[in-house]
Structure formats: C-alpha cells, structure tokens
C-alpha cells in the first residue's frame, strides 16, 4: 500500500475504517485540529520587542541584546546573529577554512570575479545522520564531505567511527557534527579526538539549544557553534541563526563579511567579497521574546517525550536514546520499529510501498495511519550518504570506508554496518508540538500501537 501526506480523502477514510483503528474516535472520524510535528508557540513578550524596533527605527538594539544574552546563556565570548542557521554554518566553514588554510585557499577563477571556494578540494568529516546544511556548506566552498556514521547510543556522530575516519584520511583538519533532534552526542570525546589530530570542530547545535552535556550548554564545545531559530525549532524567530565562538578575530570577521565586508572609509569601500546576512531587528525581537520561555518549552517537550517513553518504548518500538551525562532539550521525539516480526517496506527515491502485517508495522505504515487521522509526522533523516546529490562521496562506519565495500548491497540485503541507514529504515519522528494536549497525545499513541495489530 502506498499513500503519503497528499493522500485523498477516500484513501484516508479507507485507513481509518480498518478494524484495528475502530474505537479510537468512537467512529466519529479524526482530529478536527491538525496535530503538528512542531510549530511556533507565541507569547506576549515578542510583541514588546518588535514594537520597540518599530518605535526606534531598527537601530540594531534588539540584535545586540540578543547576541549578548545568547552568548551569556551558552557560555561563549561571542554570538553573531545572522539571517539563518544555514548562513551561520556557511560562515563557520569560511572562517575555519581561513584559519586552517589561509585566505590563499580561495583561488580566483578566470577573470578574477569570484573563487573556487575556501576549502578547494579539502576533505571535511561531517555527520551522516543529519540535515544537508553541513554538506551543502562544505560543497559550496569547494570541499569534499566525508560522512561519519552515527552512534546507536545517541544518534549523533560516533567517536569510534571518527577515529577510523582519521586513520583513512589523516590529513583532514575540519570536523562538523550535530546533536540529532536535540539529544546531545558525545561531543567531549569528539572534541578530544579533534585536538589529537589538530582539527577544528564546528558544533551544530541548531536543534539542541538549551541541551547540556555534563552541565555545559551545547554550542559551547566546538571552535564554532551554530544555532537555528527556524519556525519549527524550540524557540523561533520564523527565521534566524547564530554563530558562536570564543575567537575574537572570527567574531569580527563574521560581522564584516555579513555586512558586505565594508572597509572603514567615508564611501562604500570593499576590499574582499562579502555577504548580506545579518539578522534583522524584527527577527531578533521575536527571538528575544521567545528566549524568555525557553525553559518552559524544554519542560513541555520533555513531558511529551516521557509520555511517549512510558506508553510506547518496549518490545515493538524504542524512543530515541538519551546519552550518558546529557540533558536533552527533547526537541523532537522519535521512535524506531523494533518488532521481532520483520516488516515489509520498500522505498525508492521518492516513493514507498509496504504490506500490512499482523504483529508488526513499518515506519511509513505508521506515517500513513497518522496522516489519515490528521496527525503530522515525518521519517527521520535520510542519511546524507544515501542522498543522490552526495552519493559519490565517501562514508565511514565501524566497518570502515564505503569505498572498501563496492558491493555491500547484495541482492537487496545490506551486509555492512550502518547505523544511520538502520535508523532511517526503522525510524519516524512523532508529533512533538508543545501545543499538543495530553488527550491528543494519548490518541496518537493509540493510533501508533494499533498499527501493530
């Protein structure tokens, strides 16, 4: 059966009328209000700061205040507010490349109007189980991503695999890792390995604002940290991102580049390429208002996760794991299908099929069932190493380099260790919206459990 988020009303009704779902809504249909995966939750404080920006004429006061508060909260010297998390990531890559390889690494192209990128063919290790932002930033600067597999302990970069990656590519000097879904990875081990190999570390904390490792905020461990304030994040400005660093030069350089690299002169003087990606005072005002409710949002996210953990975690499914010594922000609650009976599901690049079986369920079967009841969910990350645009780049797992296993997919049977792919094959992000009521979540749980009947 193949349905999907754009399923017709008839297809949705056919799912709802299956005997296993009878009684969840006393045969009255479905959720009237859509249960969201994650959506903005606004408060009154945001209006105060936005009105201030209007009254003062966009002086930058909100932005400066946000940068100061964020730096103090995270525990870093500098925070540079930019228009998106992707812009912050790209800026971090540029700054790291300059520190590692010098400005000459950006070699001019013919005619002198541009460069081939600050990384110029250099390899960079980055998380495989992540969004595309890291890989996009590497490639846009002419680099070559090498994808490092996830740990089954926390779904973030596996330190043991990173060591294997350095054994294969000892010349790599830049590592980029994320904290998947707001659940911190083994960042202290990753940082130690980077130091042992003389590599810089970019820490993607775009999903983990407020999460801690041994009492220290994520985003403060790397040479550069990244935050995102997109509309689905734990606090939001609708858009927005932030570069975090303790390096004075990097902070100054980032601000200059983000404002067209204007030199100190009475006229508009540009002596190197720049960009236009500073955060607006309006967006900063939204985020300032949201910041005052961060702890409240984390507490609600935790309640959602713990309710799922109590009602779903067990023999047939598991929730995303909490790493030792970590305090997640619980941004996104995810599950993996773990029944002893193997589910039957096949995915192509854009479509999928599955077979309904008693005693088991596939992730996309649950996805369709939730959609039929007006509940938003989504598959977990498709690993970057499986994406068509990145498929030719190397990937490292506990079994070593992908290039050492040219035929590891034998007759459809995957014979190589690959945690990121295994998570993708079995995982699903469940509704984690803090506006979801306890009653609504209980019905979501009923739908999920009924899929296994």
N, C-alpha and C positions, 0 to 999 in steps of 0.2 A: 504494500500500500504506500502511496506517495501523496502527501497533502501539502503542508507548508503554510507559512504565515499568510499567504494570499489565498487561502482555501475559500471555496464558495460557501454560501450559507447551507446549501444542500449537503456538501461534504462534512461541514461542521456538525450538522444535525445527525448525520449518519454515525459519527463518532459518539456523540452524546447519548444516542439511543442504544448503544451497545449495552447488553445486560450488566457488564461489570461496573458501569457508571450509574446504574439506577439507584435512586435514593439520595444521591449527593445533594441535589437541589429539590428533593421531593417532586421530581418530574416537572419542575417549573422552568427549566431552561438553563440559564447560565448567569454569570456575574453581569449585572447591569452596568456597573462602573468597571472599566478595564483595570485589571491588576497589573501594575507596571513592574518591569525589571528593576529600574532605578530611575527616579525622576526628581527634578528640583523641588525642594521644600523651602518656601519663602517665609520670612518673618518680618516684623515691622522695622527692625534696625536697618535693613538695606535701604529703605526709603529715606531715612535720615541722612545717610552718607551720600546718596545720589542727589538729593535736594541741595545738599551742601555744595556739591560740584557744580550744579546749575547756578546757584547763587553767587559763587565765587568766580565763575568763568573758566573752569577747567585749568586751575593753576598747577595741578600735579600734587596737591596736598594729600588727597586720598591715596595716590600711588606711593608717595614717600612714606606715609604712615603704615600702609600695608606692608611695604618692604621691611620696615623697622620691626613691626610686630611679628612677621613671619620669621625673620632672622632670629629674633629672640626666642620664639617658640621652638623652632627647630634646633637652635643651638649652634648657629654658624655666624661668621662675621658679616657676610653679605648676602642679600637677596635682591635679584634684579627681576622686576615684574615685566613680563612680555605678553604678546597677544595670544599665545597658545603654548601648550606643553610641547608640541612639535617644534615650535620656534626655539624654545628653551633647549630642547635636545640637540637641534642643529647647531645652536650657538655653542653648546658644550663640546660638541665634536670639533668645531673650528678651533676653539681655544685649546683643547687638548692636543690637536694636531700641531698647532703653533708651538706649544711647549715642547713637544716631542721632536718635531722635525724642522722647526723654523719656518719663517714666512716663505722661504725659497721653495718649500714643498708645493706651494700653489704655483705651478709653472704656467706662464702666459701661453694662450693659444695664438694661432696665426692672426696677425693684425693687432694683437695686444689687448683686445677688448674682452677680457674675461680670463678664466683659468680652468685647468682640468681638475681642480679640486685640491684641497689642502692635504688629503690623505694619499693621493697619487699612487694608487695600486697597493697601498699598505693593507695588510690583513688586520682585522679587528675581531676579537671574540665578543659575541653577544648572545643573550638568552634566546633559545629556540622557542620556548613556550611563552610567547609574549605577543603584543601588538606589533605592527610593522614599523613603528616610529623609529626604533633604533636602527634597523636595517636600512630604512629609507634615508636616514641621515648619513649613514656610512657611504652608501652608494652615491648620494648626491655630492659628496666630497671626493669621489673617485676611489673610494676604498673597497675592500673585498670582505664582506662579512663571513665569519666562520661561526656557525651556530653550535652552541654548547647546550647539551641536554639538561633537562630538569631533574631535580631530586624528588623521589616519591615521599620524602619527609615533609616537604613544604611547597612543592611545585615550582620553586624558583631554581636558579642555576645551581647545579651540583658541583661542590668544590672538588670532589674527586675527579669528575669529568674535566673540570678546568685544568687540573694538573696534567691529565692525559693530553689535553689540547696543547699545553705549553711544551710537552715532550715532542709533539709532532711539529709545532710551529714555534720554536724558541725565540724567534725574532719579534714576535708580537709585543707591542708596548701599550695597547689600549684595550680595556675590558669594559663592557657595558652589561649591567644586569638589572632585572626588575624584581619587584616584590609582588608576585602574582595575586591579583584580586584583593589586595590589602592585607595579605598574610605574609609577614616578613620571611625572607630567605636567610641563608647562612652568611650574612654579609660580613661578619667579622672574619670568618675563615677565608672568604673570597678576597677581602682586603689584604689579609696576611699573605696569601698566595701572590697577589699583585705586587706587593712590596718585595717579596722574594725574587721576583722576575723583573723588577724595575719597570712595572707597568702602571699607568694611570687608570683610575676607576671612575666611571660615570655610573652613578646610582639612580636608577629610575624609580622614584617614589611617587609617581603620578597617581597611583591607585592606593597609596598607603599613608597618606597624610594623617598624622596622629598615632600611627602604629609605632611600637617600640621594640628594640632588641636590648635586653638586659638594662632596661630603663632609659635607653638613649633613643632619640627620635630617628626614624628612618629619614633619609635625605641628608643626614649629617655625617655619614661614614665615608662617602666617596670623595675624590678630589673635586668632583662636581655632582650636585644633586639636582633632580628635576621634579617639579610639581606640576600638576594639571588641575584646572578648575572648570573643566568641561561640564556640560549640562547634566551628565549622569554621575559625576563624582560626588564624594561625600560632602563637600561644600562646593558651591559653584558661583561663577560669575557669568554663566552661559557660555563664555569662552574664557581664555586666560591661562597663563602658565608662569613658571618662575624658575630661574636659575639660581642655585645655591652654591656658595663657595666660601672658603676661608682665604682665598688668594686675592690680595689687593689688586694686583695688575689685571687679573682676569675679570674682576668686577668692573674696573674702569674701562677695560677694552670692550666688554659686553655692552655697556651703556653707550659707548661711542658707536659701535657697529650697529646697534639697534636704532640709532638716530642718524642714519646716513653717513656715519664717520665724518662728521663735520669738524674741521680743524678750527683752532682759535684764531679767528680773523674777523674783521668788520664785515666782510662779504661771505658768501657761501663757498667755503674752501674745502675741497675733497682731495685727500692725498692717498686714499686707499678705498677699495669698494666697501659699501655699507649696505644697510637694510633699513626698513621702516617697520619695526615690530615691537615698539614699546606698548605697554598696557595703557588703555585709556583711563581717565579718572572715573568715568561712569562704571566701567567693569571693576575697577579697584574698589569703588564704593559698595558694589554688590558683594564682593568677596569679604570686605571688612565687616559688613553686617552678618554674613554667614559665619565668619570666624568666631563670633561670639556664641555660636551654637554648635561648634564642632564636637565638644564633649557630649552634648545631648544627642547629636546624630550618631556618634560612635556607640553610645549606650543602647540606642534603639536598634542599630544594626546588629549589635551583639545579641540582643534579645531574639531577633529574628533567627540568627544563626543557631542559637542554643535551642530554640523551639524545633527547628529542623533536625538538629542533632539528636534531640530526645525522641522525636517521632519517626525519623527516617533512618538514622545511622544504625547499621547492623548487618545482618546476613546478606541482604539483597542489594544494599546500596551503602555508600560511605560518603561523608561530607569531606570537603577539602581540609587537609590536616593543618594543625597548629604546631609550628616548630618549637623546639625546646628553647626556653628563655625568651620567648617572644610574646608580645601583646598586640594582636592584630587590631585593625580598625573595622574588620568584618564587612568591608565594603560590598563584597559580592559572595553570597552563599552558593556553593556549587556542590553537585553530587556526582558520583560515578556509579554506574550499574555494575553490580558485583555478584549476581545470582549464579548458582552452580550450573544452571542450565544455560548453555551458550545462546545468546540472542542472535538473530539473523538480520543483519542490516548491511546494505551496500551503498557506498557513496561514490558518485562521480565528482567532477569539479564543482558542479552547481546543483546537482540533484541527488536524491537518495530514494532508496526503497527499503522496506522492512517487512517481516512476516509476523503477524500476531501469534504469540505462543503462550500457552498457559504456564505460569510459574517463572516467566522471565519477561523482560521488556528492554527495548533498545532506547538509546537517548532520543533519537528522532521520533520514535513512537510516543514517548512521553511529551516531547515538544509539540507534536500534533494534537495530542489529547488536551494539553493545557491551552493551546490556541483555540481549540474548539469551544472551550469554556470561557474564552475572552481573557486569558491569562498570558502575559508576555514572559517568554523565557528565551534562551539562546544557547547554542552549543558553546563549549569552552573554546579557547584559542585553537585555531588550526595552526600547527607549528609552522614557523617560517620556512623551515627546510622542505616542507611539502607544498609550499605556495608556488604556482607556476613561475612567477617572476623571479623567485630566489632559488629555484630547484637545482641550478647548476653549481651553487656554492657548497662548500664542504660543511658537514655536520659531524660533531664528535659526541659519542656516547660512551658508556662504560666498556663497550666493545671496540672502541677506537674510531677511526675515521670512516665516514661513509664510503670514501673512495677506495677503501680496502675491501669493501663488500659490494662489488659491482652487480652481483646477482642475489642480493639478500631477500628479495621478494620472489620466492619460489612457488610457482603455481598458486599464487594468492595467499600463501602462508608466510607471515612475517617472521623471520628467524633471527633477527638482530635486536638486541636490547635497545629500546627507545621509549623512555618514559613519557616524553612529550606526545608522541603519537598515540601511546596507550591511553593517556588522558583524553586526547581528542576523540578517540574511538568510543570511549565509555562515558564521557563527561557532559554535564549540562549545567548551565547557570540558572538558578531558580529565582523567582521574584524576591527581590531584596529591598523593595521600596519602603522607606520608613513611614509612609502614609498607609501602608497595608495594615489592616486591623488583625487582631488575633483570630477573630472568626474567619476572616478571609484566608488567612494562612492555614488554618485548620482544614478548610475546604481544598486548598491547593494540595495539602498533604494527602487528603483522601483521594484526589484525582491521581496523584503520583503512585500511591500504593495500589490503587485499583488497576493500574496498567499492568501489574504483575499477576493479576488474577487470570 
